[in-house]
Amino acid sequence: MRIIPIASGKGGVGKSLLAANLGVAFAKAGQRVVLADLDLGASNLHLVIGHQAPKMGIGTFLHDPRSDFSRIIVETDVPGLRFIPGDTEIPGLANLKPGQRNILVKRFLTLKANTDVLIIDLGAGTHQSILDFFLLSGQGIVVTAPAVTAVLNAYVFLKNAVFRLMYTICNKNSKAYGYLEQMRKGGSGPQKLYIPRILPEIRKIDPPAYEKFILHLNHLHPRLITNMVDDPKDVEVAMKIRRSCEEYLALKIEHLGVLYRDAMQDASLSSRLPVTLYKPQSVLSQAIFRIADKILQSGEDQFSLDDREIEDSFLAAGAEAEIDFETRMGYVEDLLHSGALTTGDLIETVKSQQFEVSKLKKENNFLKLKLSKALSQGFKI
């Protein structure tokens, strides 16, 4: 069973929309798919796939973990796609306790007898339970957007995932664990919180922990998807995340592709249908089908990506972004000529995008100011 956790450093980048539509794409490719809503603080995945409000979900099961797990798994209108709803009704459920997390992991693993792909839609942020579910697979997906805060949060999420991995393999009484705690508390300065700087010290004081961590790190190759793109140049943000991951985390990431911002998504949500069903020939839908194909073509246990393969994934994403942009522009021209899209509609769209750009500029200036203050106080970024 292929496990695909989908995460994001912050909310609002289209993580749940991607999870739902990937589920449809895999099912249409003949896969037996289970889509699990683990965004337990804001469970709304049922709305994206057009499913009625669930009567039971993960919260119901965790309230009575001895109950039959299969009773919360429901069929959808898409052949081959089943759904496990979340639950927002039980207080405190957003942050699972270790015991609850372990129970869910065991139940998820029992699905492999009749499931080809398990997609786990995780909550936003870096809570330990979210990181642990993300680390269930070496090929989890991180969704980001071109906005500066989204890029920063995607990197921070991956950084937390790597440190969480390091903590979980270290015995609490080990020298490596003690060293990590010292670093976490800032005893040796924030500039030392980079994996390439930490590893030599761990190798010196605790060789077994070092070897174990390197083994696990070599099996971790997260995949990146850039969503809400307006221009092919937005693909450059993925390169920034890649460089930061390689330089500061000793982590190799793969770029699965780019998804353009599309008003069709809003129309599909209003119709209570995933966009891959509502408009399968749209640029957005075709990009999602393309990403699903890439995942299926890769080995289920393919962990040894070399530098050439990683470079190729970024080059391919850039080329696909250019092609999709041209297709998208041609689509707009067709709508204008057919009268389906008026000049007024186009003007309103441009105004809306200008407003978004203005917001992003303000956000960028705010972050620059914070960085400038931090640097002036002697902190190393």
Buried (B, 14 or more C-beta within 10 A) or exposed (E): BBBBBBBBBBBEBBBBBBBBBBBBBBBBBEBBBBBBBBBBBBBEBBBBBBBEEBEBBBBBBBEEEEEEBEEBBBEBEBEBBBBBBBBBEBEEBBBBEEEBBEBBEEBBEEBEEEBBBBBBBBBBBBBBBBBBBBBBBBBBBBBBBBBBBBBBBBBBBBBBBBBBBBBEBBEEEBBBBBBBEEBEEEEBEEEBBBBEBBBEBBBEBBEEBBEBBBEBBEBBBBBBBBBBBBEBEBBEBBEBBBEBBBEBBBBBBBBBBBBBBBEBBEBBBEEBBBBBBBBBEBBBBBBBBBBBEBBBEBEEEEEEBEEEBBEBBBEBBBEBBEEBBEBBEEBBEEBBEEEEBEEEBEEEEEEEEEEBEEEBEEBEEEEEEEEEEEEEEEEEE
